[in-house]
Amino acid sequence: MPPPDPKLPANDPVQAQREEKRKQLIKILAEIEKRINEENARPKKRYISPATREEVYAVYYDELRRKIEDKGTVNFPELAGKKLYGALTMIVTVNFDGRILDTEVVETSGNLTLDRRAQSIVRGTGPFGRFSDAMRRKADQIVVVSRFKFTREDTLETKLTSR
């Protein structure tokens, strides 16, 4: 809406109503612009699932999975000298530079100690490799939902899940 016309009388009710509507629209536009700027400032996240077909993500996830499994097998969780067995589901967020930003257990193994040790294994495995240029164009972070299974064979198996 155009700004008020200074040639028209200031006490005109139609002009006053139009000016009030203009101010409301400006306020709404400012709120929308603020939300857009906040959204653009956030890191772009890419969620990796079994349905993710892009090779760059599949290769990256496979390397991540192998490193975690190797570390988990070597550092198999124990409590008071007894091995801890079970399965849990965890969300792992990896930054573009390979750092683990967050681990969250979303489905517990039923054993809080095992859940915490699994998170420690993942956090201790990083950093992983930097994102390739192709990955970086699409994401600042990747979020992976994985099933972690500590087996009686004293190995850690991880599997991508679609929560």
N, C-alpha and C positions, 0 to 999 in steps of 0.2 A: 504494500500500500504506500502511496506517496505521502511525503510529510505534509503537515497542514499548510494550507494556503494562507499567507499572512494578510492577504487582501480581504478575506472573509472575516466577519465579526467573530471575536473570541468567545462570545457567549452563545453561539449558535449550537443548539442541542444535537443536530445531525453531525456537525463538525466535531463536537466533543465525543460523541459516540464512536465516530470513525477513528479519532485519535486514540481512544481507549483500546479499540480493537487492534490498531497498529502496534501499540505498546505490548499488548498480549502476544501478538504474533512475533514480535522481536524477542520477547522473553522465551517463547517456545523454541524459536530458532537457536537462541543462545544455548538452551539446554541440550538440544539435539547436537549442536556443534561440540559441546563439552563431552557428551557421551561418545561421539565419534572419535574425538581426540584421545579420550581415555582408552577406548578399544584399540586404537592404532598404536598406543604406547605399550600395550601388553605384548608379551612374547607370543609368537605364533606357535601353537602346539599342533603336533601331528600325532594322532592316536594310531598305534600299530596293533593290528589284530590278525587273526588267521586269514582274513579276507584281503589283507593288504597285498597287492600284486606287484607293486613297483620294486624292481630288482634292487635298487640302491638301499631301500629300507630292509628288504629281506636279508641281504648280505650283512648289513650292519647289525641287525637283530641276531643273526646266526653267530657272528663273532662275539657279541655281548653274551649270548646264551652260553657259548662254549667257555668263555672266561669265568662266568659265574659258576657253572657246573664244575669246572676244574678246581676252583677255589673252595667250593662247598664240599667236594669230595676229599680234598686234602685236609680241610679244617672241619671235618664232620662234627656236628654239634653233639656235645656231651654234657651231662650233669652228674656230678659226683662219680665220674668214671664210667657212667652208663650212656650208651648211644641213645640219641633221641630220634625216633622215627615218626613220620607223619607227613601230611600234605597241607599246604596252605596256598592261598591266592594273594598275590601282592601286585600293587601298582608301582612301577618304577618310572620316575621322570628323569630324563637325561638331557642336559644342556648341550648346545651346539659344540661346545669345546670338549665334550666327553665327560664332564663332571656329573656325578649323581646329585640331583637337586633334592629329591624326595623319595622315600619309600613308605608305602602305606599298606598294611595288611588289611585286606577287605573281606577275606574269609579265613578265619583262624584255623589252626591245626587242632585247637583245643588245648594246646600246651603253650602258655605264654612264653616260657623260656625258649622253646623251639622257634616261635614266631620272632622273638627278639634276635635270636642268633641268626636266623635267616636274613633279617634286615641288616645285621652287622656284616654278614658275608657279602651281600650285594654292595653295601656302602664301601666295604674294604676292597672290593674288586676294581672299582674305578680308579683313575679315570679311564674311560674308553677312548677310542679314536675320535678325532674331530670330525664333524659332519663334512661330507663331500660338498662341492659347490652345488650339485644337483639337489641334495637334501636341504642345504642351507637356503636355497631359493624358496623352498616351500615351508620351512619350519625353523624356529629358533630352538625348539625343544621337541623331543619325542616322548610319548607316554605309552608304556608297555604294560599290559595286564598279563601276568604269567602265573602259571601253576607251578609251585615248587614242591617236589616230592623227595623226601629223604627216605631211601629204601633200605631194606634189610641187607642189601648187598653193599651197604656203606657208601652209596653214591647219591649224588644230588642230580635229579632230572628236572629240567624246566621245560614247560610247554606253554606256548602262546594260547591264551584263552579269549573268548569273546564274551566276557562277563555276563 
